[in-house]
Amino acid sequence: MGNYREFIKDKKRIVIKIGSSSLMHEQTGRLDLLKIEKLVRILIDIKNSGKDVVLVSSGAIAVGRAVIGLCDRPTELPVKQACASIGQAKLMMVYQKIFAEYGAVASQVLLTKNTIVNDVNRTNAQNTFNEILKLGAVPIVNENDTVSTYEIEQLQAFGDNDRLSAIVASIIGADLLILLSDIDGLYTDDPNTNPNAKFVETVYGIDEKLMGMGKDSSGSNMGTGGMTTKLIAGKIATLSGADMIITNGNDVDNIIRVMAGENVGTLFLDHRASDFDLMSLID
């Protein structure tokens, strides 16, 4: 298993997904600026080492609701869209400011499901990502929740950016996807309810039995993605030719540990398939 981890050091194009719960203070639901600053510093350092890096960032609705003073997650669609509109602008402002402080450039990429299922749009997205990376910027990706009612209404099915991050990895030909979660990795059962749940260090292939280990639960009232969505993301990523690692986003230094080849999180090994049908895992 150590040999597999050693190969992580050689990865050249990395997608990192961070969830809402990892970006916010749990007590207040407001942005954890120290953590975001550290995250950006790590992303820039990865880029400075000669690698391509893409960030898939949740948080628009959560940030928006904090800005306008909503204590609970909104349930009405227009309120969610308004929160997304306010929050996306605020979140990108924070990212842009911190990136600028380190002399780096961030770009915003907002995707909808139509971007992915439409062949022409998907190719255009791929070309755009490649050009952004070629220009030395770091793309920050989110779903376009402000205008895409489908994306918000189907948030659980789409995966709260877990599946989106894997699709982005597939589109751009990434060789590593890092999912920062509110849990250390994959367990045989939900460790929050079962003290006998065992940690899984390495996954060699995702089958139905493994999918049964996923729980549609999250330890936060800000994110909506459970382990099932992460396993679906793992299926997309590994069949597309990328390794995937789930690790705890409460400590963003775990990204550094992953890139150093340390035994952190659960590693899902590349299991690429030449006849892989991406669309079958999007619907």
C-alpha positions as CSV (number, residue, x, y, z in Angstrom):
1,M,0.0,0.0,0.0
2,G,2.9,2.3,0.7
3,N,4.1,2.0,-2.9
4,Y,0.7,3.2,-4.2
5,R,0.9,6.3,-1.9
6,E,4.4,7.0,-3.3
7,F,3.0,7.5,-6.8
8,I,0.8,10.4,-5.5
9,K,3.9,12.6,-5.5
10,D,4.1,12.2,-9.3
11,K,0.6,13.4,-10.0
12,K,0.5,16.3,-12.4
13,R,-3.1,17.5,-12.6
14,I,-5.1,17.6,-9.3
15,V,-8.7,18.4,-8.6
16,I,-9.5,19.3,-4.9
17,K,-13.0,19.5,-3.7
18,I,-13.9,21.2,-0.4
19,G,-17.4,21.2,1.1
20,S,-19.3,23.9,2.9
21,S,-18.8,22.4,6.3
22,S,-15.0,22.6,5.8
23,L,-15.1,26.3,4.9
24,M,-17.3,27.6,7.7
25,H,-17.1,28.0,11.4
26,E,-19.5,25.4,12.8
27,Q,-20.7,27.6,15.6
28,T,-21.7,30.6,13.5
29,G,-22.0,29.4,9.9
30,R,-19.6,32.1,8.8
31,L,-16.5,31.8,6.7
32,D,-13.4,30.4,8.4
33,L,-10.9,32.9,6.9
34,L,-7.8,31.4,8.5
35,K,-8.6,28.0,7.0
36,I,-9.4,29.5,3.6
37,E,-6.2,31.4,3.6
38,K,-4.2,28.3,4.4
39,L,-6.1,26.4,1.7
40,V,-5.3,29.0,-0.9
41,R,-1.6,29.0,0.1
42,I,-1.5,25.2,-0.3
43,L,-3.2,25.4,-3.8
44,I,-0.7,28.1,-4.9
45,D,2.2,26.1,-3.6
46,I,1.0,23.0,-5.6
47,K,0.8,25.2,-8.7
48,N,4.2,26.7,-8.0
49,S,5.7,23.1,-7.9
50,G,4.7,22.7,-11.6
51,K,1.4,21.0,-11.3
52,D,-2.1,22.0,-12.5
53,V,-4.6,22.4,-9.7
54,V,-8.4,23.0,-9.8
55,L,-10.6,23.7,-6.8
56,V,-14.2,22.7,-6.7
57,S,-15.7,24.8,-3.9
58,S,-19.1,24.5,-2.3
59,G,-20.4,27.2,0.0
60,A,-22.3,29.7,-2.1
61,I,-25.7,29.1,-0.5
62,A,-24.2,28.7,3.0
63,V,-22.2,32.0,2.7
64,G,-25.2,33.8,1.2
65,R,-27.5,32.7,4.1
66,A,-24.9,33.9,6.6
67,V,-24.6,37.3,4.9
68,I,-28.4,37.9,5.0
69,G,-28.7,36.4,8.5
70,L,-30.6,33.1,7.9
71,C,-29.8,30.7,10.7
72,D,-31.3,27.6,9.0
73,R,-30.7,26.1,5.6
74,P,-33.3,27.6,3.3
75,T,-35.9,25.3,1.8
76,E,-37.7,27.5,-0.7
77,L,-36.1,27.5,-4.2
78,P,-36.1,31.3,-4.8
79,V,-34.5,31.8,-1.4
80,K,-31.8,29.3,-2.2
81,Q,-31.1,31.0,-5.5
82,A,-30.9,34.4,-3.9
83,C,-28.5,33.0,-1.2
84,A,-26.4,31.4,-4.0
85,S,-26.2,34.7,-5.9
86,I,-25.1,36.7,-2.8
87,G,-22.8,34.0,-1.5
88,Q,-21.1,33.2,-4.8
89,A,-20.0,36.8,-5.2
90,K,-18.8,37.0,-1.6
91,L,-17.0,33.7,-1.8
92,M,-15.1,34.6,-5.0
93,M,-14.3,38.0,-3.6
94,V,-12.6,36.3,-0.6
95,Y,-10.8,33.8,-2.9
96,Q,-9.6,36.5,-5.3
97,K,-8.3,38.7,-2.5
98,I,-6.3,35.9,-0.9
99,F,-4.9,34.6,-4.2
100,A,-3.9,38.2,-5.1
101,E,-2.0,38.5,-1.8
102,Y,0.3,35.6,-3.0
103,G,0.6,37.0,-6.5
104,A,-1.6,34.4,-8.1
105,V,-4.8,34.5,-10.1
106,A,-8.1,32.6,-9.5
107,S,-10.8,32.2,-12.2
108,Q,-14.4,31.3,-11.7
109,V,-16.1,28.5,-13.5
110,L,-19.8,27.9,-13.0
111,L,-21.2,24.7,-14.4
112,T,-24.7,23.3,-14.9
113,K,-25.7,19.7,-15.7
114,N,-26.4,20.8,-19.3
115,T,-22.7,21.7,-19.6
116,I,-21.8,18.1,-18.9
117,V,-24.4,16.1,-20.8
118,N,-24.2,18.2,-24.0
119,D,-21.2,17.0,-26.1
120,V,-20.5,20.5,-27.6
121,N,-20.7,22.2,-24.2
122,R,-18.6,19.6,-22.5
123,T,-15.9,20.0,-25.2
124,N,-16.1,23.8,-24.8
125,A,-15.7,23.4,-21.0
126,Q,-12.7,21.2,-21.5
127,N,-11.0,23.7,-23.8
128,T,-11.8,26.5,-21.3
129,F,-10.2,24.6,-18.4
130,N,-7.1,23.8,-20.4
131,E,-6.7,27.5,-21.5
132,I,-7.2,28.7,-17.9
133,L,-4.5,26.3,-16.6
134,K,-2.2,27.1,-19.5
135,L,-2.4,30.8,-18.5
136,G,-1.3,29.8,-15.0
137,A,-4.6,30.6,-13.2
138,V,-6.4,28.3,-10.7
139,P,-10.0,27.5,-11.7
140,I,-12.5,27.6,-8.8
141,V,-15.6,25.6,-9.8
142,N,-19.1,25.5,-8.5
143,E,-22.5,24.6,-9.8
144,N,-24.4,27.6,-11.2
145,D,-27.0,27.5,-8.4
146,T,-28.2,31.0,-9.1
147,V,-29.9,30.2,-12.5
148,S,-30.1,26.4,-12.6
149,T,-33.2,25.3,-10.7
150,Y,-32.5,21.7,-11.7
151,E,-29.1,21.8,-10.0
152,I,-30.6,22.9,-6.7
153,E,-33.7,20.7,-6.8
154,Q,-31.6,17.7,-7.5
155,L,-28.7,18.6,-5.2
156,Q,-28.7,15.2,-3.4
157,A,-28.8,13.3,-6.7
158,F,-26.1,15.4,-8.2
159,G,-23.9,15.0,-5.2
160,D,-23.3,18.3,-3.6
161,N,-20.2,18.9,-5.8
162,D,-18.7,15.4,-5.0
163,R,-19.9,14.0,-8.3
164,L,-19.3,17.4,-10.0
165,S,-15.6,17.3,-8.9
166,A,-15.2,13.8,-10.3
167,I,-16.8,14.9,-13.6
168,V,-14.4,17.9,-13.7
169,A,-11.5,15.5,-13.1
170,S,-12.8,13.3,-16.0
171,I,-13.3,16.2,-18.3
172,I,-9.8,17.7,-17.8
173,G,-7.9,14.4,-17.6
174,A,-6.8,14.9,-14.0
175,D,-4.8,12.0,-12.4
176,L,-5.8,12.8,-8.8
177,L,-9.0,13.9,-7.1
178,I,-8.9,14.9,-3.4
179,L,-12.2,15.1,-1.6
180,L,-12.0,17.1,1.6
181,S,-14.8,15.8,3.8
182,D,-16.1,16.1,7.4
183,I,-14.9,12.5,7.9
184,D,-11.4,10.9,7.8
185,G,-12.3,8.5,4.9
186,L,-14.4,5.4,4.2
187,Y,-15.5,3.2,7.0
188,T,-17.3,-0.1,6.9
189,D,-20.2,1.6,8.6
190,D,-21.1,5.1,9.9
191,P,-18.5,5.7,12.7
192,N,-20.9,8.3,14.2
193,T,-23.3,5.6,15.1
194,N,-21.3,2.4,15.1
195,P,-18.2,2.4,17.3
196,N,-17.1,-0.9,15.7
197,A,-16.9,0.6,12.2
198,K,-13.5,-0.1,10.6
199,F,-11.5,2.3,8.5
200,V,-10.7,1.4,4.9
201,E,-7.3,2.5,3.8
202,T,-7.3,1.4,0.2
203,V,-10.1,0.6,-2.3
204,Y,-9.1,-1.4,-5.4
205,G,-12.5,-1.3,-7.1
206,I,-16.0,0.0,-6.3
207,D,-18.7,-2.8,-6.4
208,E,-22.2,-3.0,-5.0
209,K,-21.0,-4.4,-1.7
210,L,-18.8,-1.3,-1.2
211,M,-21.6,1.0,-2.3
212,G,-23.6,-0.5,0.6
213,M,-21.0,1.0,3.0
214,G,-22.0,4.5,2.0
215,K,-24.4,6.4,4.3
216,D,-26.4,9.4,3.1
217,S,-25.5,11.3,6.2
218,S,-23.3,14.2,7.0
219,G,-22.0,15.5,10.3
220,S,-22.9,19.1,9.4
221,N,-26.0,21.2,8.8
222,M,-24.2,23.1,6.0
223,G,-23.2,20.3,3.5
224,T,-25.6,17.8,2.0
225,G,-23.3,15.1,0.6
226,G,-23.0,11.8,2.4
227,M,-20.6,8.9,1.8
228,T,-22.8,7.5,-1.1
229,T,-22.1,10.6,-3.2
230,K,-18.4,10.2,-2.5
231,L,-18.4,6.6,-3.6
232,I,-20.2,7.6,-6.8
233,A,-17.5,10.3,-7.3
234,G,-14.9,7.6,-6.7
235,K,-16.5,5.4,-9.4
236,I,-16.4,8.3,-12.0
237,A,-12.9,9.4,-11.1
238,T,-11.2,5.9,-11.0
239,L,-12.9,4.8,-14.2
240,S,-11.8,8.0,-15.8
241,G,-8.1,7.2,-14.9
242,A,-7.7,9.2,-11.7
243,D,-6.8,8.1,-8.2
244,M,-9.1,9.5,-5.6
245,I,-8.5,10.2,-1.9
246,I,-11.1,11.1,0.7
247,T,-9.6,12.8,3.7
248,N,-10.7,15.1,6.5
249,G,-11.1,18.7,5.5
250,N,-11.1,20.0,9.0
251,D,-7.3,20.1,8.6
252,V,-6.4,21.4,5.1
253,D,-2.8,20.4,5.8
254,N,-4.0,16.9,4.9
255,I,-3.6,18.0,1.3
256,I,0.1,18.5,1.9
257,R,0.2,15.0,3.5
258,V,-1.6,13.4,0.6
259,M,0.7,15.1,-1.9
260,A,3.8,13.9,0.1
261,G,2.6,10.3,-0.2
262,E,1.6,9.9,3.5
263,N,-0.9,7.4,4.6
264,V,-3.8,9.8,5.0
265,G,-7.5,9.2,4.1
266,T,-8.9,6.4,1.9
267,L,-7.2,5.9,-1.4
268,F,-9.3,4.7,-4.3
269,L,-7.0,3.4,-7.0
270,D,-7.3,4.2,-10.7
271,H,-9.4,1.5,-12.3
272,R,-9.8,3.1,-15.8
273,A,-12.2,1.5,-18.3
274,S,-11.8,2.2,-22.1
275,D,-15.6,1.8,-22.5
276,F,-16.5,3.9,-19.5
277,D,-19.8,5.7,-20.0
278,L,-19.6,9.0,-18.1
279,M,-23.3,9.9,-18.8
280,S,-24.6,6.7,-17.1
281,L,-23.3,8.0,-13.8
282,I,-24.6,11.6,-14.2
283,D,-28.3,10.9,-14.6
